[in-house]
Amino acid sequence: MKVKKYILSQLEKRVLILDGAMGTELVKRGMPTGVCPETWCIANPEVVSGVYSDYAESGSDIIYTATFGGNYCKLGLYNEKDVVGINRRLAQIARESTDKTAGNKTLVAGDIAPFGKFVAPFGEVSFEEAVKYSKLQIQGLLEGGVDMLVIETMMDIQEARAALIAARESCDLFVMVTMTFDETGHTLNGTDP
């Protein structure tokens, strides 16, 4: 709860600076294409830790965990089943990295991104499954020590809603939600703001 109050008080005074692109940095630093980014980061913690440290030292107030594809559906594409464990470890790496840099002022946001599949009625994932899958990821992120959650780049309002419900049922952390809109102001499945 202290972090939530801190974020809200800071937002009243100033703009908070987020980190930059994680995937781009990982590729620049040696991550090959075609691998599961999350398990590659676990196998190469010094690389992802370096990205976190660089962002923290350059003034980022908040860094995102390297868990953009850390959900049940995306990890399943690589036959990875330990959603909780993978998210826990990646959150721990982020926490350890930021605790060593920037005077421990950088917050760690657990990153929750799209499944890569639409939620019903537009897709094959039921709303209940979407909440369940989001809770698995959130459990790992919480166990890994994140300060807040970010539900990002959602293209499906139902998926964003399911992730937010999962977050609210799992914790009392500060949660940010972002959506992706096309040039007409609609999501991929036609939802407007």
N, CA and C atoms as an extended XYZ file, in Angstrom:
579
Properties=species:S:1:pos:R:3:atomname:S:1:resname:S:1:resid:I:1 pbc="F F F"
N         0.816       -1.195        0.000 N   MET     1
C         0.000        0.000        0.000 CA  MET     1
C         0.864        1.264        0.000 C   MET     1
N         2.053        1.201        0.622 N   LYS     2
C         2.935        2.359        0.655 CA  LYS     2
C         3.341        2.770       -0.755 C   LYS     2
N         3.642        1.789       -1.600 N   VAL     3
C         4.064        2.073       -2.968 CA  VAL     3
C         2.926        2.720       -3.744 C   VAL     3
N         1.731        2.222       -3.560 N   LYS     4
C         0.561        2.786       -4.244 CA  LYS     4
C         0.405        4.269       -3.890 C   LYS     4
N         0.512        4.601       -2.620 N   LYS     5
C         0.406        5.998       -2.186 CA  LYS     5
C         1.558        6.827       -2.748 C   LYS     5
N         2.751        6.237       -2.767 N   TYR     6
C         3.917        6.935       -3.310 CA  TYR     6
C         3.703        7.271       -4.786 C   TYR     6
N         3.253        6.297       -5.571 N   ILE     7
C         3.024        6.527       -7.003 CA  ILE     7
C         1.988        7.630       -7.201 C   ILE     7
N         0.882        7.540       -6.502 N   LEU     8
C        -0.173        8.551       -6.645 CA  LEU     8
C         0.321        9.939       -6.238 C   LEU     8
N         1.102       10.019       -5.169 N   SER     9
C         1.622       11.324       -4.741 CA  SER     9
C         2.613       11.879       -5.762 C   SER     9
N         3.438       11.014       -6.337 N   GLN    10
C         4.382       11.466       -7.359 CA  GLN    10
C         3.665       11.931       -8.619 C   GLN    10
N         2.613       11.223       -9.012 N   LEU    11
C         1.863       11.598      -10.213 CA  LEU    11
C         1.166       12.948      -10.063 C   LEU    11
N         0.891       13.350       -8.838 N   GLU    12
C         0.309       14.677       -8.608 CA  GLU    12
C         1.338       15.781       -8.836 C   GLU    12
N         2.632       15.432       -8.712 N   LYS    13
C         3.706       16.418       -8.795 CA  LYS    13
C         4.457       16.416      -10.122 C   LYS    13
N         4.560       15.234      -10.751 N   ARG    14
C         5.450       15.146      -11.910 CA  ARG    14
C         5.075       13.963      -12.788 C   ARG    14
N         5.737       13.900      -13.909 N   VAL    15
C         5.587       12.771      -14.819 CA  VAL    15
C         6.572       11.694      -14.380 C   VAL    15
N         6.115       10.462      -14.291 N   LEU    16
C         7.014        9.353      -13.982 CA  LEU    16
C         7.558        8.793      -15.294 C   LEU    16
N         8.843        8.470      -15.297 N   ILE    17
C         9.523        7.988      -16.496 CA  ILE    17
C         9.567        6.462      -16.479 C   ILE    17
N         9.058        5.867      -17.560 N   LEU    18
C         9.101        4.412      -17.720 CA  LEU    18
C        10.386        4.015      -18.432 C   LEU    18
N        10.688        2.734      -18.416 N   ASP    19
C        11.856        2.232      -19.133 CA  ASP    19
C        11.598        2.259      -20.636 C   ASP    19
N        12.530        1.724      -21.403 N   GLY    20
C        12.379        1.650      -22.859 CA  GLY    20
C        12.087        0.232      -23.295 C   GLY    20
N        12.296       -0.013      -24.555 N   ALA    21
C        11.986       -1.317      -25.146 CA  ALA    21
C        12.891       -2.414      -24.587 C   ALA    21
N        12.296       -3.446      -24.029 N   MET    22
C        13.066       -4.572      -23.500 CA  MET    22
C        13.498       -5.500      -24.629 C   MET    22
N        12.561       -5.900      -25.484 N   GLY    23
C        12.874       -6.851      -26.547 CA  GLY    23
C        13.980       -6.368      -27.461 C   GLY    23
N        13.921       -5.108      -27.861 N   THR    24
C        14.944       -4.530      -28.731 CA  THR    24
C        16.309       -4.592      -28.066 C   THR    24
N        16.364       -4.235      -26.808 N   GLU    25
C        17.633       -4.267      -26.070 CA  GLU    25
C        18.168       -5.686      -25.931 C   GLU    25
N        17.289       -6.640      -25.677 N   LEU    26
C        17.744       -8.026      -25.536 CA  LEU    26
C        18.325       -8.545      -26.845 C   LEU    26
N        17.698       -8.220      -27.963 N   VAL    27
C        18.220       -8.642      -29.272 CA  VAL    27
C        19.574       -7.989      -29.518 C   VAL    27
N        19.695       -6.698      -29.218 N   LYS    28
C        20.979       -5.992      -29.376 CA  LYS    28
C        22.075       -6.658      -28.555 C   LYS    28
N        21.685       -7.229      -27.421 N   ARG    29
C        22.664       -7.802      -26.492 CA  ARG    29
C        22.818       -9.313      -26.649 C   ARG    29
N        22.273       -9.860      -27.737 N   GLY    30
C        22.571      -11.254      -28.045 CA  GLY    30
C        21.445      -12.260      -28.039 C   GLY    30
N        20.221      -11.863      -27.707 N   MET    31
C        19.138      -12.843      -27.716 CA  MET    31
C        18.811      -13.218      -29.162 C   MET    31
N        18.904      -14.504      -29.497 N   PRO    32
C        18.597      -14.920      -30.873 CA  PRO    32
C        17.092      -14.919      -31.140 C   PRO    32
N        16.725      -14.857      -32.406 N   THR    33
C        15.314      -14.949      -32.764 CA  THR    33
C        14.866      -16.400      -32.652 C   THR    33
N        13.579      -16.583      -32.451 N   GLY    34
C        13.011      -17.926      -32.409 CA  GLY    34
C        13.052      -18.614      -31.063 C   GLY    34
N        13.618      -17.955      -30.049 N   VAL    35
C        13.661      -18.551      -28.710 CA  VAL    35
C        12.548      -17.948      -27.861 C   VAL    35
N        12.238      -18.614      -26.780 N   CYS    36
C        11.301      -18.048      -25.810 CA  CYS    36
C        12.052      -16.954      -25.040 C   CYS    36
N        11.676      -15.684      -25.223 N   PRO    37
C        12.415      -14.610      -24.553 CA  PRO    37
C        12.482      -14.765      -23.033 C   PRO    37
N        11.397      -15.221      -22.439 N   GLU    38
C        11.362      -15.330      -20.976 CA  GLU    38
C        12.355      -16.371      -20.462 C   GLU    38
N        12.398      -17.538      -21.076 N   THR    39
C        13.345      -18.553      -20.604 CA  THR    39
C        14.773      -18.183      -20.982 C   THR    39
N        14.947      -17.469      -22.105 N   TRP    40
C        16.285      -17.002      -22.471 CA  TRP    40
C        16.792      -16.030      -21.409 C   TRP    40
N        15.921      -15.138      -20.940 N   CYS    41
C        16.313      -14.185      -19.898 CA  CYS    41
C        16.691      -14.893      -18.600 C   CYS    41
N        15.972      -15.941      -18.267 N   ILE    42
C        16.305      -16.699      -17.055 CA  ILE    42
C        17.661      -17.376      -17.212 C   ILE    42
N        17.946      -17.880      -18.407 N   ALA    43
C        19.236      -18.536      -18.667 CA  ALA    43
C        20.375      -17.525      -18.794 C   ALA    43
N        20.050      -16.269      -19.036 N   ASN    44
C        21.049      -15.212      -19.225 CA  ASN    44
C        20.725      -14.009      -18.333 C   ASN    44
N        20.681      -14.228      -17.026 N   PRO    45
C        20.231      -13.151      -16.133 CA  PRO    45
C        21.126      -11.918      -16.163 C   PRO    45
N        22.407      -12.104      -16.457 N   GLU    46
C        23.312      -10.960      -16.492 CA  GLU    46
C        22.953       -9.995      -17.625 C   GLU    46
N        22.426      -10.532      -18.717 N   VAL    47
C        22.039       -9.676      -19.846 CA  VAL    47
C        20.809       -8.851      -19.485 C   VAL    47
N        19.760       -9.512      -19.033 N   VAL    48
C        18.529       -8.780      -18.691 CA  VAL    48
C        18.773       -7.851      -17.501 C   VAL    48
N        19.610       -8.271      -16.574 N   SER    49
C        19.952       -7.422      -15.439 CA  SER    49
C        20.665       -6.157      -15.909 C   SER    49
N        21.516       -6.310      -16.918 N   GLY    50
C        22.196       -5.150      -17.495 CA  GLY    50
C        21.226       -4.166      -18.121 C   GLY    50
N        20.198       -4.673      -18.784 N   VAL    51
C        19.176       -3.799      -19.369 CA  VAL    51
C        18.453       -3.046      -18.249 C   VAL    51
N        18.037       -3.765      -17.214 N   TYR    52
C        17.353       -3.130      -16.086 CA  TYR    52
C        18.233       -2.049      -15.460 C   TYR    52
N        19.489       -2.394      -15.211 N   SER    53
C        20.409       -1.450      -14.579 CA  SER    53
C        20.607       -0.210      -15.433 C   SER    53
N        20.771       -0.403      -16.746 N   ASP    54
C        20.958        0.743      -17.637 CA  ASP    54
C        19.746        1.667      -17.608 C   ASP    54
N        18.553        1.098      -17.643 N   TYR    55
C        17.347        1.930      -17.590 CA  TYR    55
C        17.224        2.636      -16.240 C   TYR    55
N        17.502        1.925      -15.171 N   ALA    56
C        17.416        2.535      -13.837 CA  ALA    56
C        18.431        3.666      -13.701 C   ALA    56
N        19.655        3.422      -14.149 N   GLU    57
C        20.700        4.439      -14.035 CA  GLU    57
C        20.455        5.634      -14.952 C   GLU    57
N        19.695        5.437      -16.021 N   SER    58
C        19.414        6.554      -16.930 CA  SER    58
C        18.203        7.372      -16.483 C   SER    58
N        17.604        7.009      -15.360 N   GLY    59
C        16.547        7.837      -14.798 CA  GLY    59
C        15.146        7.275      -14.843 C   GLY    59
N        14.986        6.035      -15.245 N   SER    60
C        13.643        5.445      -15.245 CA  SER    60
C        13.123        5.338      -13.819 C   SER    60
N        11.912        5.800      -13.621 N   ASP    61
C        11.268        5.656      -12.317 CA  ASP    61
C        10.677        4.261      -12.161 C   ASP    61
N        10.285        3.670      -13.297 N   ILE    62
C         9.624        2.364      -13.305 CA  ILE    62
C        10.215        1.519      -14.421 C   ILE    62
N        10.576        0.282      -14.098 N   ILE    63
C        10.986       -0.662      -15.139 CA  ILE    63
C         9.982       -1.807      -15.170 C   ILE    63
N         9.774       -2.335      -16.367 N   TYR    64
C         8.870       -3.469      -16.550 CA  TYR    64
C         9.661       -4.767      -16.484 C   TYR    64
N         9.105       -5.775      -15.845 N   THR    65
C         9.727       -7.100      -15.865 CA  THR    65
C         9.739       -7.622      -17.304 C   THR    65
N        10.658       -8.503      -17.598 N   ALA    66
C        10.782       -9.089      -18.947 CA  ALA    66
C         9.786      -10.235      -19.107 C   ALA    66
N         8.517       -9.916      -18.901 N   THR    67
C         7.464      -10.941      -18.911 CA  THR    67
C         6.368      -10.627      -19.921 C   THR    67
N         6.713       -9.902      -20.988 N   PHE    68
C         5.717       -9.531      -22.000 CA  PHE    68
C         5.008      -10.768      -22.551 C   PHE    68
N         5.742      -11.843      -22.756 N   GLY    69
C         5.152      -13.095      -23.237 CA  GLY    69
C         5.058      -14.141      -22.141 C   GLY    69
N         5.005      -13.695      -20.887 N   GLY    70
C         5.030      -14.615      -19.762 CA  GLY    70
C         3.684      -15.167      -19.354 C   GLY    70
N         2.758      -15.216      -20.271 N   ASN    71
C         1.437      -15.748      -19.931 CA  ASN    71
C         1.267      -17.183      -20.426 C   ASN    71
N         0.213      -17.797      -19.976 N   TYR    72
C        -0.068      -19.211      -20.270 CA  TYR    72
C        -0.076      -19.506      -21.769 C   TYR    72
N        -0.713      -18.659      -22.545 N   CYS    73
C        -0.836      -18.911      -23.993 CA  CYS    73
C         0.492      -18.746      -24.718 C   CYS    73
N         1.205      -17.652      -24.446 N   LYS    74
C         2.472      -17.400      -25.143 CA  LYS    74
C         3.546      -18.403      -24.722 C   LYS    74
N         3.654      -18.691      -23.437 N   LEU    75
C         4.643      -19.674      -22.992 CA  LEU    75
C         4.315      -21.051      -23.545 C   LEU    75
N         3.033      -21.345      -23.698 N   GLY    76
C         2.607      -22.624      -24.258 CA  GLY    76
C         3.109      -22.850      -25.670 C   GLY    76
N         3.339      -21.772      -26.419 N   LEU    77
C         3.889      -21.899      -27.774 CA  LEU    77
C         5.286      -22.512      -27.759 C   LEU    77
N         5.971      -22.394      -26.623 N   TYR    78
C         7.314      -22.953      -26.453 CA  TYR    78
C         7.295      -24.184      -25.549 C   TYR    78
N         6.120      -24.729      -25.314 N   ASN    79
C         5.935      -25.882      -24.426 CA  ASN    79
C         6.421      -25.614      -23.006 C   ASN    79
N         6.350      -24.374      -22.597 N   GLU    80
C         6.710      -23.994      -21.230 CA  GLU    80
C         5.437      -24.006      -20.399 C   GLU    80
N         5.454      -24.721      -19.292 N   LYS    81
C         4.246      -24.879      -18.475 CA  LYS    81
C         4.303      -24.143      -17.128 C   LYS    81
N         5.518      -23.790      -16.674 N   ASP    82
C         5.667      -23.205      -15.345 CA  ASP    82
C         5.480      -21.683      -15.374 C   ASP    82
N         4.267      -21.260      -15.623 N   VAL    83
C         3.958      -19.833      -15.730 CA  VAL    83
C         4.336      -19.105      -14.440 C   VAL    83
N         3.955      -19.650      -13.318 N   VAL    84
C         4.234      -19.004      -12.031 CA  VAL    84
C         5.740      -18.909      -11.801 C   VAL    84
N         6.456      -20.003      -11.985 N   GLY    85
C         7.895      -20.021      -11.731 CA  GLY    85
C         8.680      -19.094      -12.643 C   GLY    85
N         8.323      -19.063      -13.915 N   ILE    86
C         9.020      -18.191      -14.869 CA  ILE    86
C         8.800      -16.729      -14.492 C   ILE    86
N         7.575      -16.359      -14.194 N   ASN    87
C         7.291      -14.979      -13.808 CA  ASN    87
C         7.935      -14.615      -12.479 C   ASN    87
N         7.940      -15.544      -11.545 N   ARG    88
C         8.581      -15.295      -10.249 CA  ARG    88
C        10.058      -14.970      -10.450 C   ARG    88
N        10.745      -15.819      -11.223 N   ARG    89
C        12.187      -15.637      -11.408 CA  ARG    89
C        12.507      -14.331      -12.138 C   ARG    89
N        11.732      -14.019      -13.157 N   LEU    90
C        11.996      -12.778      -13.888 CA  LEU    90
C        11.714      -11.548      -13.029 C   LEU    90
N        10.721      -11.611      -12.180 N   ALA    91
C        10.467      -10.508      -11.248 CA  ALA    91
C        11.604      -10.399      -10.231 C   ALA    91
N        12.118      -11.534       -9.775 N   GLN    92
C        13.243      -11.519       -8.834 CA  GLN    92
C        14.475      -10.882       -9.468 C   GLN    92
N        14.750      -11.230      -10.725 N   ILE    93
C        15.906      -10.654      -11.417 CA  ILE    93
C        15.747       -9.137      -11.517 C   ILE    93
N        14.554       -8.678      -11.864 N   ALA    94
C        14.296       -7.234      -11.946 CA  ALA    94
C        14.478       -6.571      -10.585 C   ALA    94
N        13.915       -7.190       -9.558 N   ARG    95
C        14.007       -6.638       -8.204 CA  ARG    95
C        15.472       -6.554       -7.761 C   ARG    95
N        16.232       -7.647       -7.965 N   GLU    96
C        17.647       -7.671       -7.576 CA  GLU    96
C        18.436       -6.603       -8.327 C   GLU    96
N        18.147       -6.434       -9.604 N   SER    97
C        18.865       -5.455      -10.427 CA  SER    97
C        18.595       -4.036       -9.966 C   SER    97
N        17.346       -3.706       -9.726 N   THR    98
C        17.023       -2.336       -9.323 CA  THR    98
C        17.457       -2.059       -7.892 C   THR    98
N        17.459       -3.071       -7.051 N   ASP    99
C        17.909       -2.864       -5.675 CA  ASP    99
C        19.391       -2.498       -5.623 C   ASP    99
N        20.152       -2.916       -6.654 N   LYS   100
C        21.591       -2.633       -6.700 CA  LYS   100
C        21.906       -1.294       -7.354 C   LYS   100
N        20.941       -0.698       -8.025 N   THR   101
C        21.213        0.523       -8.784 CA  THR   101
C        20.271        1.640       -8.377 C   THR   101
N        20.632        2.824       -8.812 N   ALA   102
C        19.780        4.012       -8.660 CA  ALA   102
C        19.324        4.251       -7.223 C   ALA   102
N        20.140        3.864       -6.264 N   GLY   103
C        19.775        4.100       -4.872 CA  GLY   103
C        18.465        3.461       -4.472 C   GLY   103
N        18.118        2.351       -5.143 N   ASN   104
C        16.901        1.592       -4.841 CA  ASN   104
C        15.639        2.447       -4.993 C   ASN   104
N        15.646        3.385       -5.957 N   LYS   105
C        14.482        4.250       -6.157 CA  LYS   105
C        13.596        3.795       -7.304 C   LYS   105
N        14.069        2.887       -8.133 N   THR   106
C        13.303        2.463       -9.301 CA  THR   106
C        12.290        1.400       -8.903 C   THR   106
N        11.053        1.610       -9.310 N   LEU   107
C         9.986        0.653       -9.027 CA  LEU   107
C         9.960       -0.437      -10.092 C   LEU   107
N         9.546       -1.626       -9.696 N   VAL   108
C         9.437       -2.761      -10.615 CA  VAL   108
C         7.966       -3.026      -10.894 C   VAL   108
N         7.609       -2.962      -12.180 N   ALA   109
C         6.229       -3.229      -12.607 CA  ALA   109
C         6.161       -4.603      -13.252 C   ALA   109
N         5.296       -5.445      -12.745 N   GLY   110
C         5.073       -6.755      -13.351 CA  GLY   110
C         4.320       -6.582      -14.658 C   GLY   110
N         4.938       -6.989      -15.755 N   ASP   111
C         4.402       -6.756      -17.096 CA  ASP   111
C         3.482       -7.890      -17.538 C   ASP   111
N         2.237       -7.534      -17.843 N   ILE   112
C         1.218       -8.480      -18.314 CA  ILE   112
C         0.775       -7.993      -19.686 C   ILE   112
N         0.957       -8.815      -20.705 N   ALA   113
C         0.665       -8.405      -22.079 CA  ALA   113
C        -0.325       -9.376      -22.720 C   ALA   113
N        -0.742       -9.092      -23.956 N   PRO   114
C        -1.751       -9.936      -24.608 CA  PRO   114
C        -1.349      -11.406      -24.741 C   PRO   114
N        -2.367      -12.252      -24.724 N   PHE   115
C        -2.185      -13.701      -24.879 CA  PHE   115
C        -1.753      -14.083      -26.287 C   PHE   115
N        -2.078      -13.238      -27.249 N   GLY   116
C        -1.870      -13.620      -28.644 CA  GLY   116
C        -3.084      -14.341      -29.205 C   GLY   116
N        -4.137      -14.392      -28.401 N   LYS   117
C        -5.423      -14.987      -28.794 CA  LYS   117
C        -6.515      -14.086      -28.240 C   LYS   117
N        -7.592      -13.950      -28.978 N   PHE   118
C        -8.693      -13.130      -28.493 CA  PHE   118
C        -9.548      -13.893      -27.489 C   PHE   118
N       -10.164      -13.105      -26.612 N   VAL   119
C       -11.100      -13.631      -25.623 CA  VAL   119
C       -12.496      -13.631      -26.253 C   VAL   119
N       -13.298      -14.624      -25.895 N   ALA   120
C       -14.678      -14.729      -26.393 CA  ALA   120
C       -15.410      -13.412      -26.139 C   ALA   120
N       -16.260      -12.972      -26.999 N   PRO   121
C       -16.872      -13.710      -28.106 CA  PRO   121
C       -16.081      -13.653      -29.413 C   PRO   121
N       -14.956      -12.907      -29.430 N   PHE   122
C       -14.181      -12.782      -30.665 CA  PHE   122
C       -13.170      -13.899      -30.856 C   PHE   122
N       -12.845      -14.624      -29.787 N   GLY   123
C       -11.800      -15.633      -29.876 CA  GLY   123
C       -12.109      -16.891      -29.111 C   GLY   123
N       -11.086      -17.722      -29.007 N   GLU   124
C       -11.245      -19.066      -28.452 CA  GLU   124
C       -11.034      -19.164      -26.942 C   GLU   124
N       -10.499      -18.110      -26.306 N   VAL   125
C       -10.256      -18.138      -24.865 CA  VAL   125
C       -11.507      -17.615      -24.158 C   VAL   125
N       -12.075      -18.411      -23.254 N   SER   126
C       -13.255      -17.942      -22.519 CA  SER   126
C       -12.830      -16.858      -21.527 C   SER   126
N       -13.778      -16.036      -21.111 N   PHE   127
C       -13.478      -14.981      -20.152 CA  PHE   127
C       -12.926      -15.571      -18.856 C   PHE   127
N       -13.522      -16.671      -18.398 N   GLU   128
C       -13.071      -17.325      -17.164 CA  GLU   128
C       -11.638      -17.830      -17.311 C   GLU   128
N       -11.303      -18.399      -18.475 N   GLU   129
C        -9.924      -18.839      -18.716 CA  GLU   129
C        -8.972      -17.650      -18.719 C   GLU   129
N        -9.393      -16.542      -19.304 N   ALA   130
C        -8.551      -15.346      -19.353 CA  ALA   130
C        -8.220      -14.853      -17.947 C   ALA   130
N        -9.200      -14.848      -17.059 N   VAL   131
C        -8.953      -14.450      -15.672 CA  VAL   131
C        -7.988      -15.444      -15.021 C   VAL   131
N        -8.229      -16.726      -15.214 N   LYS   132
C        -7.381      -17.774      -14.631 CA  LYS   132
C        -5.941      -17.663      -15.132 C   LYS   132
N        -5.761      -17.496      -16.437 N   TYR   133
C        -4.415      -17.385      -17.011 CA  TYR   133
C        -3.701      -16.143      -16.480 C   TYR   133
N        -4.428      -15.045      -16.355 N   SER   134
C        -3.831      -13.817      -15.828 CA  SER   134
C        -3.420      -13.992      -14.374 C   SER   134
N        -4.243      -14.690      -13.600 N   LYS   135
C        -3.911      -14.918      -12.187 CA  LYS   135
C        -2.627      -15.731      -12.031 C   LYS   135
N        -2.396      -16.692      -12.921 N   LEU   136
C        -1.157      -17.473      -12.854 CA  LEU   136
C         0.055      -16.562      -13.000 C   LEU   136
N         0.009      -15.703      -14.004 N   GLN   137
C         1.121      -14.792      -14.228 CA  GLN   137
C         1.279      -13.828      -13.058 C   GLN   137
N         0.184      -13.278      -12.604 N   ILE   138
C         0.221      -12.331      -11.489 CA  ILE   138
C         0.771      -12.990      -10.229 C   ILE   138
N         0.405      -14.233       -9.969 N   GLN   139
C         0.929      -14.941       -8.797 CA  GLN   139
C         2.451      -14.970       -8.823 C   GLN   139
N         3.027      -15.327       -9.958 N   GLY   140
C         4.481      -15.363      -10.072 CA  GLY   140
C         5.110      -13.993       -9.894 C   GLY   140
N         4.510      -12.982      -10.489 N   LEU   141
C         5.034      -11.623      -10.376 CA  LEU   141
C         4.999      -11.145       -8.927 C   LEU   141
N         3.915      -11.433       -8.231 N   LEU   142
C         3.810      -11.052       -6.820 CA  LEU   142
C         4.843      -11.784       -5.978 C   LEU   142
N         4.990      -13.084       -6.213 N   GLU   143
C         5.981      -13.864       -5.459 CA  GLU   143
C         7.397      -13.366       -5.728 C   GLU   143
N         7.621      -12.796       -6.908 N   GLY   144
C         8.938      -12.272       -7.265 CA  GLY   144
C         9.224      -10.884       -6.730 C   GLY   144
N         8.222      -10.226       -6.148 N   GLY   145
C         8.457       -8.960       -5.467 CA  GLY   145
C         8.194       -7.688       -6.249 C   GLY   145
N         7.277       -7.713       -7.219 N   VAL   146
C         6.987       -6.483       -7.962 CA  VAL   146
C         6.308       -5.445       -7.073 C   VAL   146
N         6.473       -4.184       -7.440 N   ASP   147
C         5.863       -3.078       -6.700 CA  ASP   147
C         4.478       -2.729       -7.219 C   ASP   147
N         4.239       -3.046       -8.478 N   MET   148
C         3.003       -2.666       -9.148 CA  MET   148
C         2.810       -3.588      -10.342 C   MET   148
N         1.673       -3.471      -11.007 N   LEU   149
C         1.400       -4.266      -12.206 CA  LEU   149
C         1.084       -3.326      -13.360 C   LEU   149
N         1.471       -3.740      -14.570 N   VAL   150
C         1.093       -3.015      -15.775 CA  VAL   150
C         0.496       -4.016      -16.758 C   VAL   150
N        -0.704       -3.743      -17.163 N   ILE   151
C        -1.408       -4.548      -18.167 CA  ILE   151
C        -1.279       -3.723      -19.439 C   ILE   151
N        -0.452       -4.186      -20.386 N   GLU   152
C        -0.083       -3.290      -21.477 CA  GLU   152
C        -0.417       -3.778      -22.879 C   GLU   152
N        -0.515       -2.794      -23.742 N   THR   153
C        -0.742       -2.966      -25.187 CA  THR   153
C        -1.899       -3.903      -25.517 C   THR   153
N        -2.933       -3.861      -24.728 N   MET   154
C        -4.095       -4.720      -24.968 CA  MET   154
C        -4.866       -4.255      -26.205 C   MET   154
N        -5.272       -5.211      -27.007 N   MET   155
C        -6.053       -4.935      -28.214 CA  MET   155
C        -7.491       -5.413      -28.062 C   MET   155
N        -7.744       -6.142      -26.977 N   ASP   156
C        -9.052       -6.750      -26.735 CA  ASP   156
C        -9.540       -6.276      -25.368 C   ASP   156
N       -10.604       -5.498      -25.348 N   ILE   157
C       -11.113       -4.941      -24.093 CA  ILE   157
C       -11.481       -6.038      -23.099 C   ILE   157
N       -11.949       -7.176      -23.582 N   GLN   158
C       -12.305       -8.279      -22.680 CA  GLN   158
C       -11.053       -8.864      -22.022 C   GLN   158
N        -9.967       -8.946      -22.782 N   GLU   159
C        -8.720       -9.452      -22.195 CA  GLU   159
C        -8.183       -8.466      -21.161 C   GLU   159
N        -8.237       -7.182      -21.464 N   ALA   160
C        -7.805       -6.167      -20.504 CA  ALA   160
C        -8.660       -6.240      -19.238 C   ALA   160
N        -9.945       -6.375      -19.422 N   ARG   161
C       -10.877       -6.483      -18.291 CA  ARG   161
C       -10.569       -7.716      -17.450 C   ARG   161
N       -10.333       -8.853      -18.108 N   ALA   162
C       -10.013      -10.096      -17.390 CA  ALA   162
C        -8.725       -9.942      -16.592 C   ALA   162
N        -7.714       -9.321      -17.190 N   ALA   163
C        -6.443       -9.126      -16.490 CA  ALA   163
C        -6.615       -8.193      -15.295 C   ALA   163
N        -7.422       -7.148      -15.464 N   LEU   164
C        -7.651       -6.220      -14.355 CA  LEU   164
C        -8.433       -6.892      -13.227 C   LEU   164
N        -9.419       -7.686      -13.560 N   ILE   165
C       -10.157       -8.441      -12.537 CA  ILE   165
C        -9.209       -9.388      -11.808 C   ILE   165
N        -8.354      -10.076      -12.553 N   ALA   166
C        -7.376      -10.985      -11.938 CA  ALA   166
C        -6.456      -10.225      -10.994 C   ALA   166
N        -6.016       -9.049      -11.409 N   ALA   167
C        -5.145       -8.237      -10.561 CA  ALA   167
C        -5.871       -7.817       -9.287 C   ALA   167
N        -7.080       -7.331       -9.420 N   ARG   168
C        -7.853       -6.871       -8.262 CA  ARG   168
C        -8.183       -8.007       -7.300 C   ARG   168
N        -8.392       -9.199       -7.830 N   GLU   169
C        -8.680      -10.353       -6.969 CA  GLU   169
C        -7.414      -10.931       -6.341 C   GLU   169
N        -6.243      -10.535       -6.842 N   SER   170
C        -4.980      -11.104       -6.371 CA  SER   170
C        -4.208      -10.199       -5.424 C   SER   170
N        -4.410       -8.883       -5.535 N   CYS   171
C        -3.579       -7.974       -4.741 CA  CYS   171
C        -4.199       -6.583       -4.666 C   CYS   171
N        -3.535       -5.722       -3.929 N   ASP   172
C        -3.965       -4.333       -3.795 CA  ASP   172
C        -2.894       -3.385       -4.336 C   ASP   172
N        -2.096       -3.862       -5.275 N   LEU   173
C        -1.044       -3.028       -5.844 CA  LEU   173
C        -1.625       -2.013       -6.827 C   LEU   173
N        -0.840       -0.980       -7.096 N   PHE   174
C        -1.173       -0.018       -8.141 CA  PHE   174
C        -1.139       -0.762       -9.475 C   PHE   174
N        -2.145       -0.536      -10.327 N   VAL   175
C        -2.226       -1.212      -11.627 CA  VAL   175
C        -2.430       -0.169      -12.717 C   VAL   175
N        -1.595       -0.235      -13.754 N   MET   176
C        -1.782        0.586      -14.953 CA  MET   176
C        -2.321       -0.321      -16.046 C   MET   176
N        -3.191        0.218      -16.894 N   VAL   177
C        -3.708       -0.534      -18.038 CA  VAL   177
C        -3.551        0.339      -19.273 C   VAL   177
N        -2.957       -0.223      -20.328 N   THR   178
C        -2.858        0.498      -21.596 CA  THR   178
C        -3.480       -0.338      -22.700 C   THR   178
N        -4.078        0.360      -23.649 N   MET   179
C        -4.714       -0.281      -24.800 CA  MET   179
C        -4.024        0.210      -26.070 C   MET   179
N        -4.140       -0.562      -27.134 N   THR   180
C        -3.602       -0.193      -28.438 CA  THR   180
C        -4.763        0.111      -29.374 C   THR   180
N        -4.702        1.282      -30.009 N   PHE   181
C        -5.758        1.712      -30.929 CA  PHE   181
C        -5.166        1.992      -32.303 C   PHE   181
N        -5.955        1.767      -33.340 N   ASP   182
C        -5.496        2.077      -34.695 CA  ASP   182
C        -5.754        3.557      -34.998 C   ASP   182
N        -5.443        3.968      -36.225 N   GLU   183
C        -5.577        5.381      -36.597 CA  GLU   183
C        -7.020        5.896      -36.553 C   GLU   183
N        -7.991        4.994      -36.520 N   THR   184
C        -9.395        5.426      -36.412 CA  THR   184
C        -9.860        5.498      -34.960 C   THR   184
N        -8.968        5.168      -34.034 N   GLY   185
C        -9.325        5.219      -32.623 CA  GLY   185
C       -10.033        3.983      -32.110 C   GLY   185
N        -9.844        2.858      -32.787 N   HIS   186
C       -10.485        1.604      -32.389 CA  HIS   186
C        -9.426        0.528      -32.140 C   HIS   186
N        -9.774       -0.445      -31.316 N   THR   187
C        -8.899       -1.600      -31.133 CA  THR   187
C        -9.027       -2.508      -32.348 C   THR   187
N        -8.207       -3.538      -32.390 N   LEU   188
C        -8.224       -4.473      -33.510 CA  LEU   188
C        -9.598       -5.097      -33.726 C   LEU   188
N       -10.331       -5.309      -32.629 N   ASN   189
C       -11.667       -5.898      -32.785 CA  ASN   189
C       -12.791       -4.858      -32.765 C   ASN   189
N       -12.432       -3.581      -32.943 N   GLY   190
C       -13.440       -2.554      -33.159 CA  GLY   190
C       -13.896       -1.751      -31.966 C   GLY   190
N       -13.349       -1.992      -30.785 N   THR   191
C       -13.746       -1.257      -29.586 CA  THR   191
C       -13.166        0.151      -29.629 C   THR   191
N       -13.965        1.147      -29.259 N   ASP   192
C       -13.438        2.506      -29.163 CA  ASP   192
C       -13.251        2.866      -27.689 C   ASP   192
N       -12.457        3.929      -27.437 N   PRO   193
C       -12.202        4.306      -26.042 CA  PRO   193
C       -13.476        4.716      -25.356 C   PRO   193
